[in-house]
Structures are given as C-alpha cells and as structure tokens.
Amino acid sequence: MTEPLKDPRDLPMTGTMRVKRAWLASAGASMSLVAAAVSALFVVSAVIAVQGWPGVDPEDDVPSVVLSGGLPAAQAATPAAA
C-alpha cells in the first residue's frame, strides 16, 4: 500500500543548486550564528552588570590597592658617574 517518495532510478540526484539559492542559504545560516552570538553576549553582559559574575563573592576580593607616591630605594639612587 505504501509507495516510495521518489523513484529509485532518479537517485542519486546529480543536479546542481543555483548560485543565488546557495548564497541565500549560506547567508541566512551565517546571520543566524551572528545573531545568536550577539544575543549571548548581550545576556551575559547584562547579568554581569546587574548582579556580578555568578558564584563570585565580591567581599572576597582584594579591598584596595595602596599606591605610594615615592620610588623604591633601588630606583631612587642616582647612578654613579663613570
């Protein structure tokens, strides 16, 4: 009762795809990948901006870095005249 979808004598299909149709298909796939990457970047940056990176305690970080105004002793010494 069931009939095959295609006549087996027509397989394999040896016809070529038109250039315009192939270009549109590849451009559509590329744009889908770009849109997915931009969306993922937007979501991750929004999560980090609102609540920070998940699993990282902001209180555990270094509270401050002290910068001194002077040079270390080794660099402050003047070189001996030759």
Residue frames as qw, qx, qy, qz and C-alpha x, y, z in Angstrom:
[[0.000, 0.883, 0.470, 0.000, 0.00, 0.00, 0.00],
 [0.249, -0.846, 0.109, 0.459, 2.87, 2.42, 0.69],
 [0.707, 0.635, 0.087, 0.298, 4.70, 3.90, -2.22],
 [0.624, -0.201, -0.045, 0.754, 8.24, 5.28, -2.18],
 [0.001, 0.831, 0.151, -0.535, 8.60, 9.03, -2.13],
 [0.241, 0.726, -0.435, -0.474, 10.93, 9.08, -5.12],
 [0.938, 0.327, -0.098, -0.068, 11.59, 6.72, -7.92],
 [0.728, -0.511, 0.328, 0.317, 14.87, 4.94, -7.02],
 [0.718, 0.377, 0.312, 0.496, 16.01, 5.34, -10.62],
 [0.144, 0.918, 0.057, 0.365, 16.23, 9.11, -10.09],
 [0.538, -0.808, 0.238, 0.031, 18.74, 8.71, -7.26],
 [0.346, -0.533, -0.273, 0.722, 21.38, 9.96, -6.66],
 [0.253, 0.929, 0.258, -0.084, 20.38, 13.45, -7.61],
 [0.671, -0.010, 0.200, 0.714, 23.06, 14.90, -9.83],
 [0.162, 0.852, 0.286, 0.407, 21.52, 18.31, -10.49],
 [0.420, 0.070, -0.296, 0.855, 23.27, 21.42, -9.24],
 [0.149, -0.776, -0.496, 0.360, 21.89, 24.10, -6.95],
 [0.309, 0.819, 0.162, 0.456, 21.59, 27.58, -8.35],
 [0.464, 0.183, -0.334, 0.800, 24.17, 30.05, -7.09],
 [0.254, -0.472, 0.035, -0.843, 21.62, 32.59, -5.86],
 [0.806, -0.431, -0.244, -0.325, 19.77, 29.98, -3.81],
 [0.817, -0.088, -0.373, 0.430, 23.00, 28.60, -2.33],
 [0.263, 0.329, -0.243, 0.874, 24.23, 32.11, -1.46],
 [0.474, -0.510, -0.050, -0.716, 20.95, 32.98, 0.26],
 [0.883, -0.341, -0.319, -0.056, 21.04, 29.76, 2.27],
 [0.703, 0.003, -0.341, 0.624, 24.62, 30.30, 3.46],
 [0.038, 0.412, -0.134, 0.900, 23.99, 33.99, 4.24],
 [0.650, -0.514, -0.178, -0.531, 20.92, 33.06, 6.27],
 [0.878, -0.267, -0.339, 0.209, 22.84, 30.46, 8.27],
 [0.506, 0.191, -0.268, 0.798, 25.69, 32.91, 8.88],
 [0.207, -0.494, 0.028, -0.844, 23.34, 35.65, 10.06],
 [0.792, -0.473, -0.286, -0.257, 21.65, 33.20, 12.42],
 [0.793, -0.133, -0.334, 0.492, 25.01, 32.38, 14.02],
 [0.240, 0.316, -0.155, 0.905, 25.91, 36.08, 14.33],
 [0.470, -0.539, -0.133, -0.686, 22.54, 36.87, 15.89],
 [0.856, -0.392, -0.337, 0.023, 22.96, 34.02, 18.40],
 [0.646, 0.024, -0.296, 0.704, 26.44, 35.25, 19.37],
 [0.014, -0.415, 0.056, -0.908, 25.26, 38.85, 19.82],
 [0.661, -0.526, -0.247, -0.475, 22.29, 37.69, 21.89],
 [0.844, -0.278, -0.357, 0.287, 24.52, 35.56, 24.13],
 [0.435, 0.184, -0.222, 0.853, 26.95, 38.47, 24.60],
 [0.274, -0.508, -0.077, -0.813, 24.07, 40.79, 25.50],
 [0.786, -0.489, -0.298, -0.233, 22.61, 38.37, 28.07],
 [0.786, -0.158, -0.327, 0.500, 25.96, 37.63, 29.73],
 [0.272, 0.273, -0.154, 0.910, 26.93, 41.30, 29.92],
 [0.449, -0.551, -0.155, -0.686, 23.52, 42.21, 31.36],
 [0.841, -0.421, -0.338, 0.028, 23.82, 39.51, 34.05],
 [0.654, -0.028, -0.267, 0.708, 27.32, 40.68, 34.99],
 [0.050, 0.418, -0.007, 0.907, 26.26, 44.34, 35.02],
 [0.569, -0.561, -0.204, -0.566, 23.26, 43.74, 37.27],
 [0.815, -0.544, 0.084, -0.179, 24.47, 41.21, 39.80],
 [0.181, -0.694, 0.694, 0.064, 28.10, 40.38, 39.02],
 [0.496, 0.281, -0.795, -0.208, 29.51, 37.05, 37.91],
 [0.855, -0.351, -0.104, -0.367, 27.57, 34.15, 39.46],
 [0.936, -0.164, -0.223, 0.218, 29.47, 32.29, 42.18],
 [0.503, 0.296, -0.264, 0.768, 31.99, 35.06, 42.88],
 [0.398, -0.769, -0.423, 0.266, 31.76, 36.76, 46.27],
 [0.294, 0.807, -0.019, 0.512, 32.55, 40.47, 45.86],
 [0.494, -0.829, 0.197, -0.174, 33.53, 40.70, 49.55],
 [0.911, -0.218, 0.225, 0.270, 36.24, 38.08, 48.98],
 [0.617, 0.653, 0.012, 0.438, 38.15, 40.29, 46.55],
 [0.509, -0.058, -0.229, 0.828, 41.09, 42.49, 47.47],
 [0.057, -0.832, -0.473, 0.286, 39.51, 45.54, 49.15],
 [0.181, 0.974, -0.073, -0.111, 42.03, 48.11, 47.91],
 [0.812, 0.210, -0.021, 0.544, 45.46, 48.55, 46.45],
 [0.314, -0.882, 0.000, 0.351, 47.79, 51.04, 48.14],
 [0.668, 0.553, 0.049, 0.495, 49.96, 53.05, 45.79],
 [0.492, -0.638, -0.077, 0.587, 52.84, 55.00, 47.22],
 [0.307, 0.945, 0.027, -0.107, 53.95, 58.30, 45.78],
 [0.183, -0.791, 0.545, 0.209, 57.69, 57.64, 46.05],
 [0.715, 0.449, -0.524, -0.114, 60.03, 55.44, 44.07],
 [0.941, -0.303, -0.086, 0.124, 61.56, 52.29, 45.56],
 [0.444, -0.790, 0.304, 0.293, 65.03, 52.75, 47.05],
 [0.682, -0.052, 0.544, 0.486, 66.81, 50.89, 44.22],
 [0.418, 0.641, 0.442, 0.469, 65.40, 53.17, 41.54],
 [0.147, -0.980, -0.130, 0.001, 65.72, 56.37, 43.57],
 [0.606, -0.546, 0.279, 0.506, 69.51, 56.08, 43.91],
 [0.410, 0.841, -0.215, -0.281, 71.42, 58.06, 41.32],
 [0.947, 0.210, -0.012, 0.243, 73.75, 56.08, 39.12],
 [0.568, -0.596, 0.209, 0.527, 77.46, 56.52, 39.76],
 [0.382, 0.860, -0.205, -0.270, 79.26, 58.77, 37.32],
 [0.940, 0.082, 0.185, 0.274, 81.58, 56.82, 35.06]]
